[in-house]
Amino acid sequence: MGQGELSAPPIEPSIRWLAPLVVVTLITWALVTLYWPVTARWLTEYPKNDGDPMALFEGISIWPTIALRVFGGILSLLLIWWTLRTLEINRLETERDMGLRLRTGTTGITEDYKEMMNNLDLPTRRAKLSAMLWFPPDSSYKNPQGCDESDRRKVAFLHIVTRMSLRSRIRCLRAAVGTIGMILLWILVLAPVFGDLTVPARGDRARHIYWWVTFLDVIPTLFLTFLVADATLYSRKFISRLTQISTVWPDKTLDKFARYDLPRGAREDWMDVQYLAKRTACITQLIYFPFLSLTVLFLSRSHLFDDFTMPWTLLASQAISVAVIVASVLAYRSAAEKARKAARTHLTARIVSAQGDEKRVGQLERILNEIESLREGAFAPLTSQPIVKAVLLPLVTYGAAWLAHIYGLPGI
C-alpha cells in the first residue's frame, strides 16, 4: 500500500501463458502416441515380464495411479499460481474500491524495506523480521495519534501491515516453512510410529517412477494447503489487529464513504467491517483448492487401480492436512465475528450518546443494521462457508471409488 494511482486491475488473472503450455502439451502427447509401442515396452520392462502391466480398472496396475499423480502435481502447481495471483488482485481491487492510493508499477525489496523503516519503529532484529514476514509488533508504530473514546490506540490504516509481508514470495516462504514441518513430521514421527507406505508395484522401474511422481505430487499439494492456510491465518491476524486499534483512514477514503453525516470515528468503524468483507471474499473461494488436490491424491490410491492399503501413517497425515485448513477457517471466522461484535458495541455506545438527535441516531442505526446483515467474505454464516462442502469433496470421491470397486466391477 503505497503512493500514486494505479489503473483498475483485471478481474481475472491473465492466461496468455497457456498458449505455449498447450503447444508443449500437444507436442509431448504426439510424441508419446507416435512412439507408444517403444515407450510402453520400456515402462513395463517387456519382454522380461517382471515389470508392472498396463491396465485401467483391473486392479493390477500402478500406472493409472502414476498418471493421476502426474495430473495432480500439475493441478497443484496451477492452483498455487492461481492462489497467489487471486490474492494480489483482490488486494488491489479492494484498495481501489476503498479509495486507497496505490503505487504504480512494481517495487523491489529495498524500496519496501525503506518504506517499512520510515513508518515503523523497529529497534531490534526480531521486530524487523516480524514486520517483514508477518505483522509488525504492536508497539512499533511511529507518530501515535492518541486514543479514541473507547481507549483504543489510533493507528493509520496504511501502517497496520507492511508491503513486504504481502508479497507473493513472502507468502511462499511462510508456506514452505509449513511444508517442511509436515515432511519432518512424517519422517520423524508418523513413519517410525505407524510404519512407512508399501507400494504394490512390480519391477524396479515402475516403483522408482511411482516414488518420484508421488514426491512431485505430494510436495505441491502440501505447499498449496499451507499457502491457503497462511492466507486464512494472515486474514485472521489482520482482523484481530483492526479490532484492537482505532483505524485512522485516509481522508480520500473517508470522503468516498461520506454518505452519512457522522463523526469520523463512527464512519471508520463501519469502514473497517466493509474492508474486511471485501478483503476476505476471495479467501472463502480459495478454500476449495487444497481439497481439489487432496481429492486427486485420495483417488489415485483407489482399489480400482491396484492393491493399495490405507495405513495409519497416510490417514494421520491426510487428517492433519485437512485439520490445518479447517482450524484456520474456523479461527478467522471467529475473528470476523469478534470484529463485528466490537463494531456493534462501539456503534451502540454512540447511539446511546446521541440520544436526542434523531437524525444522527437514525443514521447510526442504519449503519448498525448494515453491519448486522453483512454476509460477505468472512462474515458469511458458517453453514454458507465453502469449508463444509470442501471437506466432503475428497470423502465423497473416495467413497464413490469404493462403491464402484465393490458393485460396478465385481470381478475385481
C-alpha positions, 0 to 999 in steps of 0.5 A: 500500500503505497503512493500514486494511482494505479489503473483498475486491475483485471478481474481475472488473472491473465492466461496468455501463458497457456498458449505455449503450455498447450503447444508443449502439451500437444507436442509431448502427447504426439510424441508419446502416441507416435512412439507408444509401442517403444515407450510402453515396452520400456515402462513395463520392462517387456519382454522380461515380464517382471515389470508392472502391466498396463491396465485401467480398472483391473486392479493390477496396475500402478500406472493409472495411479502414476498418471493421476499423480502426474495430473495432480502435481500439475493441478497443484502447481496451477492452483498455487499460481492461481492462489497467489495471483487471486490474492494480489488482485483482490488486494488491489481491487479492494484498495481501489474500491476503498479509495486507497492510493496505490503505487504504480508499477512494481517495487523491489525489496529495498524500496519496501524495506525503506518504506517499512523503516520510515513508518515503523519503529523497529529497534531490534532484529526480531521486530524487523523480521516480524514486520517483514514476514508477518505483522509488525509488533504492536508497539512499533508504530511511529507518530501515535495519534492518541486514543479514541473514546473507547481507549483504543490506540489510533493507528493509520490504516496504511501502517497496520501491515507492511508491503513486504509481508504481502508479497507473493514470495513472502507468502511462499516462504511462510508456506514452505516453512509449513511444508517442511514441518509436515515432511519432518513430521512424517519422517520423524514421527508418523513413519517410525510410529505407524510404519512407512507406505508399501507400494504394490508395484512390480519391477524396479522401474515402475516403483522408482517412477511411482516414488518420484511422481508421488514426491512431485505430487505430494510436495505441491499439494502440501505447499498449496494447503499451507499457502491457503492456510497462511492466507486464512491465518494472515486474514485472521491476524489482520482482523484481530489487529483492526479490532484492537486499534482505532483505524485512522483512514485516509481522508480520500477514503473517508470522503468516498464513504461520506454518505452519512453525516457522522463523526469520523470515528463512527464512519471508520468503524463501519469502514473497517467491517466493509474492508474486511468483507471485501478483503476476505471474499476471495479467501472463502473461494480459495478454500476449495483448492487444497481439497481439489488436490487432496481429492486427486491424491485420495483417488489415485490410491483407489482399489480400482487401480491396484492393491493399495492399503490405507495405513495409519501413517497416510490417514494421520497425515491426510487428517492433519492436512485437512485439520490445518485448513479447517482450524484456520477457517474456523479461527478467522471466522471467529475473528470476523465475528469478534470484529463485528461484535466490537463494531456493534458495541462501539456503534451502540455506545454512540447511539446511546450518546446521541440520544436526542438527535434523531437524525444522527441516531437514525443514521447510526442505526442504519449503519448498525443494521448494515453491519448486522446483515453483512454476509460477505467474505468472512462474515458469511454464516458458517453453514454458507462457508465453502469449508463444509462442502470442501471437506466432503469433496475428497470423502465423497470421491473416495467413497464413490471409488469404493462403491464402484470397486465393490458393485460396478466391477465385481470381478475385481 
